[in-house]
């Protein structure tokens, strides 16, 4: 199972980051990577650094289990749970790529405060405001079930925390400033990570 988890993580990285960045470069001349923004120690900086750490921990967890450094938690170590995790992770990969394509040329990793991209409200973005993050959470949850050790649980919890921080403290204020009333209407109409949940009324 750890080998399957590592293969899935590799596929996710290649498609979700490598291939999508290559497509973005060809379309716009930019890879879409904006890096970790904010001054060191700021909320914005912690969100970016925390996200990188969470993804790294999530990738390391299966490797540690593979080499016998950590063991799977007994209550989650069942074949049907691992199979469910594989299915969820694959769906997460597909959903991530689909949402990225739906975002078109506005796709970015990180925030550049000097840049103003188009506010995407069509396709899957008409259902949830952050479908890429939703899909990434599903993928990470699936991987955690494939190799359910304590490091994987810590990585998943850290990912949830940093995504919440990134969305609430960084991206939403940025998009309010750039798009004004159009984004406020979007906040009130569409859920944050799942349909209808996390709507923000004026």
BAFI-3210 file (N, C-alpha, C; in Angstrom, 3 decimals, decimal comma, padded with zeros to 6 digits):
// residues 202
n [1|2|3|4|5|6|7|8|9|10|11|12|13|14|15|16|17|18|19|20|21|22|23|24|25|26|27|28|29|30|31|32|33|34|35|36|37|38|39|40|41|42|43|44|45|46|47|48|49|50|51|52|53|54|55|56|57|58|59|60|61|62|63|64|65|66|67|68|69|70|71|72|73|74|75|76|77|78|79|80|81|82|83|84|85|86|87|88|89|90|91|92|93|94|95|96|97|98|99|100|101|102|103|104|105|106|107|108|109|110|111|112|113|114|115|116|117|118|119|120|121|122|123|124|125|126|127|128|129|130|131|132|133|134|135|136|137|138|139|140|141|142|143|144|145|146|147|148|149|150|151|152|153|154|155|156|157|158|159|160|161|162|163|164|165|166|167|168|169|170|171|172|173|174|175|176|177|178|179|180|181|182|183|184|185|186|187|188|189|190|191|192|193|194|195|196|197|198|199|200|201|202]
n.u [000,802|001,954|003,618|001,753|000,514|002,637|003,012|000,548|000,818|002,933|001,764|-000,245|001,363|002,746|000,642|-001,018|000,684|003,156|002,397|000,179|001,346|003,052|001,222|000,065|002,256|002,639|000,261|000,099|002,630|003,515|004,270|002,409|003,047|003,306|004,719|005,682|004,029|003,967|005,394|008,024|006,824|004,311|000,699|000,000|002,439|002,871|000,741|001,477|004,009|003,221|001,507|003,288|004,866|002,898|002,187|004,639|004,973|002,791|003,661|005,928|004,986|003,915|006,361|007,816|006,282|006,622|009,306|009,177|009,395|007,320|004,171|001,024|-002,080|-003,962|-006,834|-007,535|-006,409|-007,322|-008,315|-010,523|-010,706|-008,262|-008,602|-010,808|-009,552|-007,726|-009,487|-010,746|-008,514|-007,791|-010,072|-009,801|-007,467|-008,336|-010,424|-009,006|-007,412|-009,463|-010,794|-008,728|-008,402|-010,891|-010,575|-009,004|-006,979|-006,722|-005,679|-003,614|-000,899|-000,635|-000,569|-000,383|-000,152|000,028|-001,263|-004,177|-006,476|-009,050|-012,255|-013,451|-016,488|-017,919|-018,753|-017,402|-016,796|-019,095|-020,376|-018,791|-016,494|-013,813|-012,827|-010,497|-008,928|-010,764|-010,722|-008,044|-008,002|-009,659|-008,043|-005,793|-007,020|-007,726|-005,154|-004,237|-005,876|-004,951|-002,355|-002,538|-001,049|000,392|001,894|000,825|-001,748|-001,147|-000,054|-002,318|-004,081|-002,599|-002,616|-005,366|-005,631|-003,836|-004,857|-007,385|-006,492|-005,102|-007,184|-009,151|-007,705|-005,964|-006,582|-009,361|-009,598|-007,876|-009,215|-011,587|-010,625|-009,723|-011,894|-014,182|-017,619|-018,561|-017,215|-018,112|-020,795|-020,492|-019,366|-021,598|-023,329|-022,228|-020,815|-017,900|-016,044|-017,662|-020,838|-023,055|-022,266|-020,473|-020,945|-020,708|-022,332|-023,160]
n.v [-001,226|001,339|001,803|002,081|004,423|006,242|006,187|007,260|009,808|010,762|010,834|012,722|014,985|015,314|015,758|017,718|019,799|019,894|019,293|021,027|023,498|023,640|023,784|026,242|027,940|027,757|028,879|031,473|032,495|032,499|030,461|030,269|029,893|031,636|031,660|031,849|034,246|037,448|038,974|037,405|035,592|036,679|036,181|035,446|034,495|032,325|030,714|029,977|028,694|026,722|025,210|024,102|022,571|020,802|019,357|018,149|016,565|014,888|013,443|012,207|010,492|007,946|006,873|006,574|004,614|002,571|001,853|000,871|002,583|003,955|002,653|001,459|002,671|000,621|000,625|001,695|000,108|-001,737|-003,752|-002,913|-000,230|000,785|000,312|001,952|004,372|004,499|004,775|007,227|008,929|008,798|009,897|012,425|013,333|013,450|015,323|017,558|018,214|018,677|020,904|022,759|023,092|024,167|026,629|027,980|030,517|031,960|030,468|030,024|029,499|030,581|034,117|037,133|040,355|042,446|041,760|041,207|038,905|037,297|036,868|033,786|032,202|030,209|026,829|024,314|026,124|027,482|026,014|025,600|027,771|027,234|024,892|023,532|023,359|021,868|019,452|018,755|018,325|016,086|014,265|014,150|013,106|010,583|009,461|009,437|007,443|005,274|004,856|004,793|006,141|007,757|009,982|010,577|011,356|013,663|015,244|015,536|016,945|019,293|020,195|020,781|022,860|024,839|025,324|026,369|028,691|029,960|030,438|031,932|034,053|035,070|034,707|035,346|038,042|039,299|038,860|040,207|042,825|043,140|042,490|043,540|044,333|042,320|040,038|039,920|039,349|036,817|035,474|035,439|033,811|031,313|028,306|027,737|025,422|023,223|022,752|025,388|025,597|027,672|030,119|033,664|036,308|039,713]
n.w [000,000|000,756|-001,483|-003,541|-002,628|-002,885|-005,648|-006,486|-005,353|-006,871|-009,433|-008,948|-008,401|-010,821|-012,683|-011,415|-010,692|-012,276|-015,096|-015,351|-014,853|-017,024|-019,139|-018,491|-018,835|-021,593|-022,490|-021,368|-020,867|-018,321|-015,507|-013,531|-010,921|-008,015|-005,759|-002,248|-000,531|001,207|004,157|006,050|008,806|008,792|008,531|005,946|004,998|006,744|005,955|003,343|003,732|005,533|003,911|002,031|003,771|004,734|002,410|001,912|004,232|003,865|001,643|002,624|004,601|003,505|002,615|004,978|006,196|004,369|004,754|007,275|009,436|010,605|011,695|010,383|011,730|013,826|013,924|011,497|009,665|007,357|004,623|003,022|003,704|002,764|000,016|-000,504|000,023|-002,121|-004,297|-003,617|-003,684|-006,402|-007,586|-006,458|-007,745|-010,437|-010,159|-009,300|-011,565|-013,410|-012,260|-012,318|-015,080|-015,656|-014,512|-016,252|-017,764|-015,476|-013,480|-010,674|-008,365|-005,267|-004,412|-006,179|-005,480|-007,227|-009,443|-011,430|-012,033|-014,035|-012,556|-012,009|-012,432|-013,535|-014,692|-012,605|-010,684|-010,256|-008,443|-006,140|-004,422|-004,187|-005,734|-006,500|-004,180|-002,691|-004,100|-003,743|-001,000|-000,882|-002,285|-000,542|001,732|000,792|000,323|002,944|003,984|002,573|003,534|006,601|008,892|011,841|011,050|008,562|009,332|010,777|008,733|007,086|008,768|009,069|006,440|006,032|007,890|006,899|004,346|004,971|006,268|004,170|002,336|003,796|005,049|003,171|000,297|000,011|001,102|-000,757|-003,222|-002,692|-002,627|-005,246|-006,958|-005,832|-005,496|-007,191|-006,357|-003,742|-004,129|-005,180|-002,970|-001,318|-002,670|-003,313|-001,998|000,123|000,149|-000,233|-001,850|-001,038|001,640|003,873|002,765|002,522|003,756|003,032]
ca.u [000,000|002,777|004,091|000,608|000,348|003,717|002,712|-000,546|001,362|003,723|000,816|-000,853|002,359|003,031|-000,516|-001,547|001,661|004,053|001,708|-000,661|002,247|003,545|000,112|-000,063|003,390|002,385|-000,880|000,223|004,013|003,809|004,011|001,316|003,572|003,594|005,587|005,171|003,935|003,895|006,667|008,229|006,145|002,931|-000,287|000,127|003,670|002,642|-000,160|002,257|005,002|002,488|001,008|004,437|005,216|001,830|002,331|005,856|004,672|001,890|004,449|006,904|004,298|003,952|007,740|008,170|005,592|007,259|010,566|008,925|009,705|006,039|003,235|-000,365|-002,919|-004,748|-008,262|-007,726|-005,646|-008,228|-008,236|-011,589|-010,377|-007,191|-009,174|-011,595|-008,584|-007,206|-010,552|-010,898|-007,331|-007,887|-011,113|-009,200|-006,546|-009,143|-011,152|-008,031|-007,078|-010,676|-011,027|-007,662|-008,728|-012,054|-010,118|-008,408|-005,765|-006,685|-005,074|-002,394|-000,553|-000,184|-001,209|000,457|-001,018|000,144|-001,906|-005,632|-006,966|-010,498|-012,996|-014,110|-017,710|-018,609|-018,318|-017,405|-016,707|-020,461|-020,848|-017,966|-015,542|-012,427|-012,903|-009,162|-008,598|-011,669|-010,216|-006,781|-008,344|-010,142|-006,864|-004,996|-007,782|-007,569|-003,790|-004,173|-006,519|-004,112|-001,282|-003,086|-000,155|000,259|002,475|-000,165|-002,823|-000,625|000,041|-003,665|-004,583|-001,863|-003,107|-006,668|-005,407|-003,190|-005,780|-008,347|-005,793|-004,830|-008,430|-009,834|-006,878|-005,146|-007,219|-010,640|-009,355|-007,277|-010,244|-012,499|-009,978|-009,575|-013,147|-015,220|-018,985|-018,746|-016,761|-018,995|-021,979|-020,049|-019,246|-022,936|-024,118|-021,573|-020,107|-016,436|-015,421|-018,746|-021,980|-023,936|-021,657|-019,399|-021,302|-020,463|-023,293|-022,668]
ca.v [000,000|002,555|002,016|002,632|005,811|007,045|006,303|008,224|011,127|011,161|011,187|013,990|016,058|015,504|016,346|018,896|020,881|019,932|019,420|022,235|024,638|023,653|024,298|027,664|028,613|027,817|029,762|032,854|032,924|032,404|029,124|030,336|029,803|032,954|031,490|032,161|035,702|038,014|039,066|036,283|035,734|037,141|035,121|035,036|033,703|031,065|029,901|029,424|027,762|025,588|024,385|023,345|021,579|019,801|018,498|017,360|015,548|013,921|012,595|011,449|009,492|006,600|006,389|006,124|003,337|001,589|001,408|000,339|003,557|004,118|001,571|001,914|002,609|-000,599|000,815|002,096|-000,814|-002,759|-003,745|-002,111|001,185|001,141|000,360|003,190|005,461|004,549|005,328|008,650|009,649|008,898|010,905|013,709|013,732|013,830|016,549|018,654|018,583|019,234|022,255|023,622|023,408|025,052|027,957|028,609|031,310|032,587|029,525|030,470|028,957|031,756|035,394|038,271|041,504|043,401|041,142|041,078|037,909|037,247|036,118|032,654|031,810|029,234|025,453|023,829|027,299|027,918|025,160|025,919|028,834|026,726|023,469|022,919|022,993|020,778|018,232|018,418|017,761|014,725|013,454|013,953|012,201|009,257|008,993|009,148|006,154|004,223|004,627|005,513|006,218|009,000|011,083|010,922|012,101|014,997|015,965|015,886|018,010|020,510|020,648|021,415|024,117|025,850|025,691|027,288|029,953|030,562|030,903|032,942|035,205|035,565|034,789|036,063|039,495|039,737|038,886|041,315|044,076|043,209|042,365|044,339|043,837|041,075|038,931|039,868|038,621|035,423|034,966|035,249|032,864|030,017|027,776|027,840|024,167|022,345|023,592|026,082|025,755|028,666|031,366|034,845|037,355|041,063]
ca.w [000,000|000,688|-002,855|-004,279|-002,189|-003,480|-007,081|-006,605|-005,045|-008,038|-010,496|-008,548|-008,545|-012,244|-013,354|-010,737|-010,625|-013,433|-016,379|-015,369|-014,965|-018,411|-019,946|-018,185|-019,461|-023,040|-022,758|-020,876|-020,675|-016,893|-014,974|-012,576|-009,561|-007,462|-004,596|-000,909|-000,442|002,556|004,873|006,972|010,085|008,600|008,324|004,554|004,903|007,443|005,135|002,237|004,255|006,102|002,822|001,510|004,796|004,775|001,234|002,119|005,251|003,236|000,744|003,413|005,428|002,912|002,562|006,326|006,422|003,482|005,353|008,605|010,480|011,291|011,397|010,223|012,919|013,765|013,679|010,100|008,822|006,819|003,157|002,413|003,923|001,844|-001,338|-000,554|-000,062|-003,495|-005,138|-003,280|-004,167|-007,865|-007,849|-006,099|-008,827|-011,598|-009,839|-009,264|-012,940|-014,024|-011,722|-012,833|-016,470|-015,611|-014,091|-017,431|-017,618|-014,150|-012,530|-010,001|-007,055|-004,535|-004,733|-006,564|-005,227|-008,330|-010,591|-011,351|-012,978|-014,202|-011,546|-012,664|-011,722|-014,369|-014,523|-011,225|-009,809|-009,954|-007,353|-004,973|-004,749|-004,169|-006,088|-006,555|-002,803|-002,307|-004,730|-003,094|000,309|-001,139|-002,608|000,676|002,597|000,214|000,600|004,379|004,207|001,981|004,516|007,752|010,050|012,598|010,266|007,539|009,991|011,087|007,470|006,625|009,648|008,735|005,138|006,244|008,606|006,052|003,268|005,585|006,498|002,863|001,718|004,593|005,425|002,059|-001,013|000,038|001,172|-002,030|-004,257|-002,358|-003,018|-006,708|-007,703|-005,195|-005,330|-007,940|-005,513|-002,577|-004,579|-005,314|-001,604|-000,744|-003,455|-003,554|-000,842|000,108|-000,277|-000,661|-002,234|-000,083|002,973|003,907|002,072|003,366|003,390|003,280]
c.u [000,841|003,290|002,976|000,401|001,401|003,505|001,602|-000,064|002,180|002,824|000,170|000,107|002,623|001,883|-000,934|-000,601|002,495|003,346|000,900|000,182|002,778|002,471|-000,035|001,047|003,159|001,274|-000,582|001,652|004,436|003,471|002,813|001,768|003,961|004,436|004,889|005,195|003,850|005,257|006,801|007,592|004,713|002,001|-000,169|001,336|003,491|001,730|000,606|003,256|004,316|001,966|002,123|004,825|004,185|001,938|003,555|005,627|003,768|002,610|005,411|006,240|004,279|005,365|008,189|007,508|006,225|008,521|010,414|009,246|008,458|005,117|001,833|-001,142|-003,900|-006,193|-008,553|-007,037|-006,526|-008,242|-009,293|-011,332|-009,285|-007,699|-010,015|-010,677|-008,020|-008,229|-010,716|-009,731|-007,370|-008,938|-010,571|-008,254|-007,343|-009,872|-010,225|-007,720|-008,273|-010,908|-009,960|-007,942|-009,915|-011,652|-009,440|-007,138|-005,658|-006,033|-003,756|-002,148|000,076|-000,871|-000,149|-000,424|-000,937|-000,633|-003,405|-006,095|-008,489|-011,127|-013,797|-015,303|-018,498|-018,080|-018,411|-017,306|-018,080|-021,039|-020,106|-016,906|-014,108|-012,377|-011,542|-008,739|-009,485|-011,153|-008,895|-007,013|-008,838|-008,967|-006,060|-005,703|-007,650|-006,199|-003,634|-004,804|-005,697|-002,972|-001,651|-002,188|-000,244|000,837|001,500|-001,314|-002,388|-000,547|-001,311|-004,250|-003,904|-002,329|-004,440|-006,496|-004,849|-004,064|-006,839|-007,721|-005,547|-006,099|-009,032|-009,017|-006,102|-005,980|-008,528|-010,452|-008,774|-008,350|-011,304|-011,919|-009,933|-010,926|-014,347|-016,562|-019,229|-018,322|-017,627|-020,287|-021,674|-019,937|-020,611|-023,708|-023,556|-020,765|-018,597|-015,767|-016,426|-019,951|-022,785|-023,330|-020,511|-019,671|-021,143|-021,391|-022,738|-023,051]
c.v [001,284|002,854|002,603|004,098|006,714|007,223|007,333|009,641|011,654|011,599|012,534|015,156|016,370|016,215|017,677|020,073|020,981|020,179|020,708|023,491|024,777|024,217|025,804|028,473|028,781|028,812|031,226|033,381|032,907|031,003|029,110|030,216|031,197|032,881|031,813|033,669|036,148|038,058|037,891|036,548|036,201|035,947|034,561|034,125|032,344|030,145|029,229|028,380|026,513|024,650|023,507|022,236|020,456|018,828|017,600|016,241|014,462|012,970|011,704|010,304|008,094|006,018|005,871|004,786|002,228|001,006|000,964|001,287|003,911|002,990|002,129|001,768|001,448|-000,403|001,213|001,151|-001,982|-002,629|-002,844|-000,615|001,629|001,237|001,622|004,390|005,617|005,191|006,828|009,466|009,834|009,925|012,301|014,230|014,239|015,150|017,755|019,144|019,237|020,668|023,225|024,035|024,362|026,485|028,709|029,375|032,001|031,685|030,069|029,604|030,102|033,009|036,432|039,513|042,565|042,931|041,045|040,107|037,951|036,413|035,031|032,205|030,754|027,825|025,025|024,971|027,922|027,120|025,437|026,941|028,328|025,246|022,784|022,486|021,841|019,449|017,794|017,807|016,326|013,795|013,130|013,003|010,762|008,669|008,644|007,791|004,994|003,850|005,367|005,468|007,601|010,189|011,537|011,727|013,520|015,843|016,410|017,016|019,337|021,076|021,368|022,791|025,192|026,251|026,658|028,667|030,685|031,175|032,076|034,214|035,808|035,776|035,571|037,567|040,056|039,865|039,942|042,635|044,240|043,296|043,046|043,645|042,523|039,882|038,811|039,128|037,123|034,760|034,609|034,131|031,451|029,588|027,790|026,572|023,115|023,224|024,088|026,285|026,772|029,893|032,530|035,951|038,719|041,542]
c.w [000,000|-000,715|-003,710|-003,922|-002,823|-004,981|-007,301|-006,338|-006,220|-009,182|-010,197|-008,779|-010,012|-012,950|-012,739|-010,689|-011,904|-014,748|-016,443|-015,496|-016,388|-019,347|-019,745|-018,848|-020,960|-023,371|-022,478|-020,768|-019,220|-016,412|-014,036|-011,132|-009,071|-006,195|-003,292|-000,738|001,006|003,217|005,827|008,335|009,976|008,401|006,913|004,358|005,564|006,631|004,004|002,693|004,799|005,036|002,257|002,486|004,815|003,607|001,386|003,126|004,669|002,305|001,508|004,174|004,800|002,862|003,918|006,648|005,583|004,113|006,812|009,744|011,281|010,850|011,199|011,522|012,786|013,379|012,233|009,128|008,397|005,300|002,526|002,589|002,965|000,397|-001,514|-000,690|-001,465|-004,422|-004,896|-003,803|-005,680|-008,263|-007,544|-007,165|-010,024|-011,361|-009,788|-010,667|-013,628|-013,565|-012,214|-014,271|-016,541|-015,260|-015,239|-017,120|-016,265|-013,101|-011,988|-008,767|-006,280|-005,048|-005,076|-006,468|-006,327|-009,558|-010,371|-012,434|-013,042|-013,083|-012,259|-011,825|-012,484|-014,101|-013,068|-010,224|-009,537|-008,785|-006,054|-005,380|-004,870|-004,536|-006,175|-005,157|-002,317|-002,842|-004,089|-001,716|000,147|-001,452|-001,351|001,647|002,105|000,510|002,075|004,694|003,638|002,929|005,802|008,991|010,695|011,838|009,191|008,131|010,318|009,816|006,956|007,458|009,338|007,398|005,277|006,875|007,696|004,866|003,802|005,784|005,182|002,268|002,479|004,805|004,262|000,796|-000,994|000,200|-000,130|-003,114|-003,979|-002,858|-004,532|-007,416|-007,045|-005,069|-006,063|-007,090|-004,266|-002,917|-004,686|-003,940|-001,019|-001,430|-003,476|-002,329|-001,010|-000,444|-000,731|-000,982|-001,032|001,303|002,915|003,075|003,042|002,902|003,772|004,676]
res [x|x|x|x|x|x|x|x|x|x|x|x|x|x|x|x|x|x|x|x|x|x|x|x|x|x|x|x|x|x|x|x|x|x|x|x|x|x|x|x|x|x|x|x|x|x|x|x|x|x|x|x|x|x|x|x|x|x|x|x|x|x|x|x|x|x|x|x|x|x|x|x|x|x|x|x|x|x|x|x|x|x|x|x|x|x|x|x|x|x|x|x|x|x|x|x|x|x|x|x|x|x|x|x|x|x|x|x|x|x|x|x|x|x|x|x|x|x|x|x|x|x|x|x|x|x|x|x|x|x|x|x|x|x|x|x|x|x|x|x|x|x|x|x|x|x|x|x|x|x|x|x|x|x|x|x|x|x|x|x|x|x|x|x|x|x|x|x|x|x|x|x|x|x|x|x|x|x|x|x|x|x|x|x|x|x|x|x|x|x|x|x|x|x|x|x|x|x|x|x|x|x]
***
